[in-house]
Amino acid sequence: MEPTTEMVLSHKHPDDRDTVAATLASSVQHDEPFCSRHRIIDTTARCVRSWWSVTGCSMAPAPRSARSATSSI
């Protein structure tokens, strides 16, 4: 199974999904790290009432100009 944004969002508490989706979209659009605090739904559809704090960054490849600027000769 390959994880997708939709799959990740399906495991977020319904009240937190829009905020998490906006956070992820902004991270990808601006190629910046993100931080999110949200509740999750487990694989049995049981709401986990605890809060999770998550940080991450885009996995997109660096633009060609950034790669060449950081490459060693």
Sequence and secondary structure as in RCSB ss.txt:
>XXXX:A:sequence
MEPTTEMVLSHKHPDDRDTVAATLASSVQHDEPFCSRHRIIDTTARCVRSWWSVTGCSMAPAPRSARSATSSI
>XXXX:A:secstr
    HHHHHHTB TTTHHHHHHHHHHHHHHT  EEEEEEEE TTS EEEEEEEEEE   S   HHHHHHH   
